[in-house]
Amino acid sequence: MIMKTKPKVYKKPLQVIVGSQTIKAVVAAPKEFNVIGIVQMGMGFGLLATTNSSDYVLVNGSQVEALANYAVERAIACVRSKGRGE
C-alpha cells in the first residue's frame, strides 16, 4: 500500500456520497481504515475513509492519499444540508 501523506489541494470542491447503504465499491480498503463513503474529484472516484487518528483519506486500489480535513468536512456538511447521507 502506498500512502501519500501531504493532503492534495483541488481547484474544484470535493463531492462526497456518505452512508454505508451507498457503498457498492469493487475496491476494498485496508482494515486499518474505516470506509464512510465515496469521494469524487473531477473525473476520479475512490473510497472515502478515516484513519485511526480521524484524518480523511482517499483509497483507490493500493493507493491511499491524504485529503484535507476541512475540504472533506465542508463537502459532508453540504451533502447533509441537502438531506442526503447519514
C-alpha positions in Angstrom: 0.0 0.0 0.0 1.3 3.4 -0.9 0.4 6.4 1.4 0.7 9.9 0.2 0.9 12.0 3.4 0.6 15.6 2.2 -3.1 16.5 1.5 -3.8 17.3 -2.1 -5.4 20.7 -2.8 -8.1 20.6 -5.6 -9.4 23.5 -7.6 -13.0 22.3 -7.5 -14.8 21.3 -4.3 -14.8 17.6 -3.4 -18.1 15.8 -3.9 -19.0 13.0 -1.4 -21.6 10.3 -1.1 -21.9 9.5 2.6 -23.6 6.5 4.2 -23.0 2.8 4.5 -26.0 1.9 2.3 -24.5 3.8 -0.7 -21.2 2.0 -0.8 -21.1 -0.6 -3.5 -17.5 -0.5 -4.4 -15.3 -3.0 -6.2 -12.2 -1.7 -4.3 -11.7 -2.8 -0.7 -9.9 -0.6 1.8 -7.2 -2.0 4.1 -8.5 -3.0 7.5 -6.9 0.0 9.3 -9.3 2.4 7.5 -13.0 3.0 8.3 -14.9 3.5 5.0 -17.6 6.1 5.3 -18.5 6.9 1.7 -17.3 7.7 -1.8 -15.4 10.8 -2.9 -15.3 12.3 -6.4 -12.7 14.7 -7.6 -13.2 15.7 -11.2 -13.3 12.5 -13.2 -11.7 10.4 -10.4 -13.5 8.3 -7.8 -12.4 6.5 -4.7 -13.4 5.3 -1.3 -13.6 8.0 1.4 -12.2 6.6 4.7 -10.9 7.8 8.0 -7.7 6.7 9.8 -7.3 5.8 13.4 -6.3 9.5 14.0 -9.6 10.7 12.4 -7.9 12.0 9.2 -9.6 11.6 5.9 -8.0 9.6 3.1 -8.9 8.6 -0.4 -8.5 4.9 -1.1 -8.2 3.8 -4.7 -6.7 0.4 -5.3 -3.4 0.1 -3.5 -3.0 3.9 -3.4 -4.0 5.8 -0.2 -4.0 9.6 -0.4 -4.4 12.0 2.5 -7.3 14.5 2.0 -7.6 18.0 3.5 -9.9 17.6 6.5 -11.5 21.0 6.0 -12.4 20.2 2.4 -14.0 16.8 3.3 -15.9 18.2 6.2 -17.2 21.0 4.0 -18.3 18.5 1.4 -20.0 16.3 4.0 -21.8 19.4 5.5 -23.0 20.3 2.1 -24.4 16.8 1.4 -26.1 16.7 4.9 -27.6 20.1 4.4 -29.4 18.8 1.3 -30.8 15.9 3.3 -28.6 13.3 1.8 -26.2 11.0 3.7 -26.3 9.7 7.2 
